[in-house]
Amino acid sequence: MFDAGQYVPLGNNLGIAVAGTAVGLGHGLTNNAIPPGANAALIVVEGATPVNWRDDGNAPTAGDGDGVPLSDTVPYFWYRGTLSAFSMISTSGTVKVNVSFYKSVG
């Protein structure tokens, strides 16, 4: 289980328009740079359009990748891993994905 209390926010919250081309977590930041020291991200999908993601350095497609869990509440998940290898794509149309970066404390 992920304990958000062990992480501090890095203040880089951004909304990414995810459509038919895979984008990384730093998309929209200067040089697509993930904040230094970031080792976790809170990823929130707005709306009901599914988003697929991969973290193996390969680009997901609309039909390939792991799906962000959609539910009756806000669809979100915590990702811990190699943030620069993470990319995502919308399964149809364009969807807004909000990303907040965090750093572990301890």
N, C-alpha and C positions, 0 to 999 in steps of 0.2 A: 504494500500500500504506500502511496506517495504522501509524504508529510510536508505540505507547503510551508510549514513553520521553520523548516530547516533551510529555507531559501530566502534571499532578499531580491526585490525587484531591481532591475537595472534602469528603469525609467524609459525604456524604448518600447512603447506600445504603438502598433501600427495596424492599419487595415489594408489588406492585400486583396485586390480584385483577382480572383482565380477563375480562369476560363478554360479554353481548350488547349493551352500550352502549359506544361509543367513549370512551376516556379518554386524557388527555394524560400526558406524562412527569412532571409535578409532582403528579399525582393522589395524594392522601393527605398531602401536605405542607401546612403552614399556608397557607391561601389558594391552594392548588395552585401555589405559587411555586417555580420552578426556582431553584436557588442563584445568587446574583449572580456574574457572570463565567463561568458554565458555558457551554462552547461545544462539548462533546462528551458522549456518553453511551454507556456499555457496557450493552447490553440483553441479558438472559439469560432465555430461556423455559424454565420447568421442565415437563417432561413432553413428550408427543408431540402435543398439540393445537396445530394451526397458529394463528398470529396474523397478521392483516393490519394494515398500517400505511400512513399517508399523511403527507406533510409539506408539503402545499400549503394547509393551513388548512381543508380539507374533511374531514369525518368518514369514515373507512373503513367498509365494511360487511363482513359475513361473506363476501360474494362479490366484493368490490371492494377493491383496494388491493394493495400489494406484500406478499408473504409473508415472514415471518422464515424463513430457511433452516433446515430441520430435517435432522438428520443422525444418524449412529450415536453421535456424541459430544454434548456439551452444545451445544444450539442457541443461538448468540449472534451478535451483530454490534455493531460500533461505528457510531454515528451522529454525523456532524458536519454541522451545519446550523442552521437556526432551530429551536431546541429547543421553543419555545412553539407552533410550528405542527405539531409531531409529535403524532399520536394513533394509537391502536391498538385492535383489537377481536379477540376470540376468534372463530374460525370455528364453534365449537360448544362449548357448556358453559362452564365457568370454568377459567381457567388462571392460574397464578402467574407473573408477570414481574418479575424483579429488575432494578432500574435503579441504576447508579452514575454520578454526575456528575463531570466532569473539566474542567480549564481548561488551555489551551495555555500553554507557557512559552517564549516566544520567538518 
